[in-house]
C-alpha cells in the first residue's frame, strides 16, 4: 500500500481482545481525522482459537475492501502463535512486527522465518498486571501499535483513549485509570527502542 496508508494485521487468540484493539484503533484514528477500516477475519471465535484482525488507516479515502496480504505492521498478541501461524507472511521489510512476550528480541528472532524488518517486544502481561491487576493484553498492544507505527501523535492518542474509556467505563473509574496507566507504561517501555525510528505512515 502507499505510504499514505498504513495496513496492520493483528494475530491473537479468542478472548484476548485483538479484535477489540483493532476496532478501538480504527475508532481513535477516525476521531483524529483519518480514513479508517477495522475488521476481523471471520472464523470460529472460540475462546483460545487463533483469530486475525486488520486495520487500514489513511490520509486519503480508502477504496479497497479486501483482507490485508502485505501489511506494514503485524501485532502478535499471543506469542504461542509464532509456532503455528506464519505471522510474518507478506510483511514488508520496511515495516515492523510487535510481539507480546517476556523474551528478548534476540530470543524471538529465530521464530520469525528470517524476517529482516524491525522487531519490537512488549511484555503486555507485566504492564497490564501492574496497571490493572489483571492480564488484559489489548491495551498495551494497542499502545504499542500506535507507538511503533507513528500513526498518530502520542498525546492525541492518550486524550482520545481517555475519552473512549470514560464513555465505556463511566461507573468504573479504577478501570479507566488502570487502562490509561497501561497505555502510558507501554509508550515508556518502547521509548528507548523507538528513539530515532521513522513513522510507518507518511
C-alpha positions as CSV (number, residue, x, y, z in Angstrom):
1,X,0.0,0.0,0.0
2,X,1.2,3.6,-0.4
3,X,3.0,5.3,2.4
4,X,-0.2,7.4,2.8
5,X,-1.9,4.3,4.1
6,X,-0.9,2.1,7.0
7,X,-2.0,-1.6,6.9
8,X,-1.9,-3.6,10.1
9,X,-2.6,-7.3,10.8
10,X,-3.3,-8.5,14.3
11,X,-2.8,-12.1,15.5
12,X,-4.3,-13.2,18.7
13,X,-6.5,-15.8,20.4
14,X,-10.2,-15.5,21.1
15,X,-10.8,-13.7,24.3
16,X,-7.6,-11.7,24.3
17,X,-9.0,-8.6,22.8
18,X,-7.1,-8.4,19.4
19,X,-10.4,-7.7,17.6
20,X,-11.3,-5.1,20.2
21,X,-7.9,-3.4,19.9
22,X,-8.3,-3.2,16.1
23,X,-11.7,-1.7,16.3
24,X,-10.6,0.7,19.0
25,X,-7.6,1.8,16.9
26,X,-9.9,2.5,14.0
27,X,-12.3,4.5,16.2
28,X,-9.5,6.6,17.7
29,X,-7.8,7.2,14.3
30,X,-11.1,8.3,12.8
31,X,-11.6,10.8,15.6
32,X,-8.2,12.3,14.7
33,X,-9.4,12.8,11.1
34,X,-8.0,9.7,9.3
35,X,-9.9,7.4,7.0
36,X,-10.1,4.0,8.6
37,X,-11.1,0.4,8.4
38,X,-11.0,-2.1,11.3
39,X,-12.4,-5.6,10.8
40,X,-11.8,-9.2,11.9
41,X,-11.3,-12.2,9.7
42,X,-14.5,-14.2,10.2
43,X,-13.9,-17.7,11.5
44,X,-14.7,-19.6,14.7
45,X,-14.2,-17.2,17.6
46,X,-13.9,-19.8,20.2
47,X,-12.1,-18.8,23.4
48,X,-8.4,-19.5,22.7
49,X,-8.8,-20.1,18.9
50,X,-6.4,-18.2,16.7
51,X,-8.0,-15.0,15.3
52,X,-6.9,-12.4,12.8
53,X,-8.0,-8.7,12.6
54,X,-7.0,-5.9,10.4
55,X,-6.7,-2.1,10.2
56,X,-6.3,0.3,7.3
57,X,-5.6,3.9,8.3
58,X,-5.1,6.5,5.6
59,X,-4.8,10.2,5.0
60,X,-6.9,9.6,1.8
61,X,-10.2,7.9,1.1
62,X,-9.8,4.1,1.3
63,X,-11.2,2.4,-1.8
64,X,-10.0,-1.2,-1.2
65,X,-12.1,-3.6,1.0
66,X,-10.1,-6.8,0.8
67,X,-8.2,-8.6,3.5
68,X,-4.7,-7.3,4.0
69,X,-2.0,-9.5,2.5
70,X,1.1,-7.3,2.6
71,X,0.8,-5.4,6.0
72,X,3.2,-2.7,7.1
73,X,2.8,-3.7,10.7
74,X,2.0,-7.0,12.4
75,X,0.9,-7.2,16.1
76,X,1.2,-10.6,17.8
77,X,-0.9,-10.6,20.9
78,X,-0.1,-14.2,21.8
79,X,3.5,-15.4,21.3
80,X,2.4,-19.1,21.2
81,X,1.1,-18.3,17.7
82,X,4.7,-17.9,16.5
83,X,4.9,-21.8,16.4
84,X,1.6,-22.4,14.5
85,X,1.0,-19.2,12.3
86,X,3.2,-17.6,9.7
87,X,2.9,-14.2,11.4
88,X,5.5,-12.5,9.0
89,X,3.7,-13.7,5.9
90,X,3.6,-10.8,3.4
91,X,5.0,-8.4,6.0
92,X,7.0,-5.5,4.4
93,X,10.7,-5.5,5.4
94,X,10.3,-1.7,5.6
95,X,7.6,-2.3,8.2
96,X,7.7,-3.8,11.7
97,X,6.4,-6.6,13.9
98,X,5.5,-6.3,17.6
99,X,5.3,-9.4,19.8
100,X,3.8,-9.7,23.3
101,X,6.4,-11.7,25.1
102,X,8.7,-11.8,28.1
103,X,11.6,-12.8,25.8
104,X,14.2,-10.5,24.3
105,X,14.1,-9.6,20.7
106,X,17.1,-11.9,20.1
107,X,15.2,-14.8,21.6
108,X,12.2,-14.4,19.3
109,X,14.1,-13.7,16.0
110,X,14.6,-17.4,15.2
111,X,10.8,-17.8,15.2
112,X,10.3,-15.1,12.5
113,X,11.4,-17.1,9.4
114,X,14.3,-14.8,8.6
115,X,12.3,-11.6,8.7
116,X,14.6,-8.6,8.2
117,X,12.4,-5.7,9.2
118,X,12.1,-4.0,12.6
119,X,11.2,-6.3,15.6
120,X,9.8,-5.0,18.9
121,X,8.9,-6.9,22.0
122,X,6.4,-5.8,24.7
123,X,5.7,-7.6,28.0
124,X,2.0,-6.9,28.0
125,X,1.3,-9.3,30.8
126,X,3.7,-7.4,33.2
127,X,2.3,-4.0,32.1
128,X,-1.4,-4.9,32.4
129,X,-1.0,-6.7,35.7
130,X,0.9,-3.7,37.1
131,X,-1.6,-1.2,35.8
132,X,-4.9,-3.2,36.0
133,X,-4.2,-6.0,38.4
134,X,-5.3,-8.5,35.7
135,X,-3.9,-9.8,32.4
136,X,-5.6,-7.8,29.6
137,X,-3.1,-7.6,26.7
138,X,-5.1,-5.5,24.3
139,X,-4.5,-2.1,25.9
140,X,-0.7,-2.4,25.9
141,X,-0.6,-3.9,22.4
142,X,-2.9,-1.1,21.1
143,X,-0.5,1.5,22.6
144,X,2.5,-0.4,21.1
145,X,0.9,-0.4,17.6
146,X,0.4,3.4,17.8
147,X,4.0,3.9,19.2
148,X,5.7,1.8,16.6
149,X,3.6,2.9,13.6
150,X,3.7,6.7,14.4
151,X,0.1,6.7,13.0
152,X,-0.9,9.5,15.4
153,X,0.6,11.8,18.0
154,X,1.0,10.1,21.4
155,X,-0.7,12.9,23.3
156,X,-3.7,13.0,20.9
157,X,-4.0,9.2,21.2
158,X,-3.9,9.3,25.0
159,X,-6.5,12.0,25.1
160,X,-8.9,10.2,22.7
161,X,-8.4,6.9,24.6
162,X,-9.2,8.5,27.9
163,X,-12.4,9.9,26.4
164,X,-13.3,6.4,25.0
165,X,-12.6,4.7,28.3
166,X,-14.6,7.3,30.2
167,X,-17.6,6.6,28.0
168,X,-17.2,2.8,28.2
169,X,-16.4,2.5,31.9
170,X,-18.3,5.5,33.3
171,X,-19.0,3.8,36.6
172,X,-15.6,2.1,36.9
173,X,-13.0,4.9,37.4
174,X,-10.4,2.4,38.5
175,X,-10.7,0.6,35.2
176,X,-10.3,3.9,33.3
177,X,-7.1,4.8,35.3
178,X,-5.8,1.3,35.0
179,X,-6.1,1.3,31.2
180,X,-4.6,4.7,30.9
181,X,-1.6,3.6,33.0
182,X,-1.2,0.5,30.8
183,X,-1.1,2.8,27.7
184,X,1.4,5.1,29.2
185,X,3.6,2.3,30.6
186,X,3.8,0.8,27.1
187,X,4.9,4.0,25.5
188,X,7.6,4.3,28.2
189,X,8.7,0.7,27.7
190,X,9.2,1.3,24.0
191,X,10.8,4.7,24.2
192,X,14.4,3.7,24.0
193,X,13.8,1.1,21.2
194,X,11.9,3.7,19.1
195,X,14.4,6.5,19.6
196,X,15.1,7.8,16.0
197,X,12.7,5.3,14.4
198,X,10.7,6.6,11.4
199,X,6.9,6.6,11.3
200,X,5.5,3.8,9.1
201,X,3.0,6.3,7.6
202,X,3.9,9.5,5.7
